[in-house]
Amino acid sequence: MDFLLNDIHTDLASTVAAIGEKAGGAAVARAWSEGDRTPALTVYGRLAEAGITGLLVDDDLGGSGAGATEMVVAAEQIGRFALPGPVAETFAAVPCALAAAGASDALAALLNGRPATIATSATARRAAAPVDADVYVLRDGALSSGPSSPNTRRSIRPGRWPTSKPEPRSGPRTRGRSRISARWRRPRS
């Protein structure tokens, strides 16, 4: 068995890396953390144009019909430029779920570059940034569109979708951390 990547995989990695470099690399994540989602949403669109969103979707449904190896190659390059948002959901979980559910209209929107996330019915109200992503909810084995109501709460993992600097923690578990982290910080030159 040969576990080396072939030319198709290296071309895929080069394509995704070029999209990330053209977008500015980690600058996209910095802009996102400052509240500007436009650069990241542009990258999601460019990755969709390159067919990355449809790697795990069959050809007859509008995807490229690739496999897990190609998805891992693309995910590695996406991770190199720290694309913020629901990356695993948009490129792997949601396309597979929508394809299995036969939701062709929703799949077409996803393949056109709209980020998406998926939640169970218990966590649907805390799904990540429903303003910037389509939310799909798995209820009793069926997939449906998620909440878009004002009752939606902050994400369970707010660091995934930072809108401002994280709130400092307080309490007995964090009191000593600030002293320790200050002691281990590098001096600025």
N, C-alpha and C positions, 0 to 999 in steps of 0.2 A: 504494500500500500504506500502511496506517495502522499505525504501530508504537506507538500510545498504548494504555495499559491501559483496558479498558472497566469498566463498573460491577461486573461479576462479579469481576474481578480486584481492584478496590479493596475490595469487600466481603470477599473472601478474605483480603486483607492486613489488614484491620481485625479480622477474627475471630482470626487468628493473633496479631496484636499484643495483642489483649485477653487472650488466654490467657497470653501472656508477662508482661504487666503484672500480671495477677491473681496469678500465681505469685510475683511479686517480682522479676522481671527478672534481673539479674546475681547476685542473692542465691542463686539456684538453683545457679549455677556455683560460687559460694563455698562453699555447703554441700557440694556434691559434692567439692570439693578438700579439705574437712575430714573426709571420710569418710561424710557423711550423704547417701545416694542417694535417700532417700524423696521430697524435693521434685521432683527431676528425673524420677523414674519416674512421679510424679503428672502432670507436664506431658506426658510421653509418652502417658499414658492420656487426658488431655484432648484432646490433638491427634488421637488416634485416634478419640475420640468425635465430633470435628468433621469427620472424614473425611479428614484430611490424610495419614494413612498410606496411604490407598487412592487417592490422586490419580492414580497411574499404572496402577492396576489396572482392568480392564474391569468394567462394570456387572454382567455375568452372573457374575462371580467375587466379588462383594461390594464392589467398589471404586466409585469415582465416575466412572471413565472419562474423566478430564480429560487434559490434555496437559502438555507440557514447560513451556509458559508459566506455567501455574498452579503447577507445582512450583517454578519459579524465584521466583515471587511469594511463595509460602509459605516457601521456604528463606531468602529475604532477611529476612523478619520473624523467623524462628527465629534467624538469625544476630545480629539486633539484641539479643536477650536472652541470647546466648551459651549456648544449651542444650548441656550437656556430653554426651558419649557418642557412639555411632555414628549420628550424624544422617543423613549421606548414605546410609549403608547401610540404616537403618531406613525412611527415607522414599522412597528411590529404587531402590537396587541390589537389595536383598533382595525387595521386592514384585514387581519385574519378573522376577527369577530364579525365585521361587516360582510366579508365575503361568505362566511359560513351562514350568516343570517339571510343572505340574498338581498341585502339592502343596497341596490345598485345606485340609487340617487345619492345616498349618503356616501357611498364608496367613491362616486365620481367627484364629490366635493373634496374628499380627503385626498384623492389622487391629483387634484388641482392645487394642492398646497395649503389647505386649511388645517391647522393643528387640531388634534383631537385627543381626548382623554376618556378613560373608561372607569367606571366605579360600580360598586355593588349598591343595591338599594339602601343598605345601612349607611354608606358613606357618600351617597349622591349629593347631599346638601353641602358637603365639604369638598367637592370635586375641584380640581385646580383650575382657577381663572376661567370661568365659563364665558367671560367677555371676550377672551382671546382664543378660545378653543371650543370646538363642539364637544359636548359632553354626552356620552352614551352610558346608559345604565343597564346593568344586568340584573333583571328581576325574575326570579323563579325560572331560570334557564332561558329567558327570552331577552333580547336586546331591544332597547327603546331609546329615544332621544331623552337626554337628561334635563335637569332643571334649568330653567332660565328665569326663574322668579326672583323677586327681591328677597325672598327668604333664604337665599343661598348664603352660607357662612364662609368665613375664611377657610382656606385650604388646610387640611390636616398637616401638610408639610409646607408652611409658608415660604421656606427658603427656596422652593422650586420656582416660585413666581414672585420674587422680591419686588415690592413697590416702593419700599423705603428701607432705610437701614434697620437691621433687626433690633428689636427691643432688648435692652440688657436684662439678663436674668438676675434675680436676687434671691436671697435665701441661704440657708446653711450649706447647700451643695456647691454654691458658686463663690462663696466668700473668699476662700483661699486661692481660687483659680486666677483671679486678677493679679495677686501677688506673684504667683508662680509664673504666669505667662509674661508678666513684666520682667521678671528676672531672666527669662530665657529669650527675650527679644534681642535681635541683632542691633547693635548700635548703628545709628544712621551716619553715613559718611558725607 
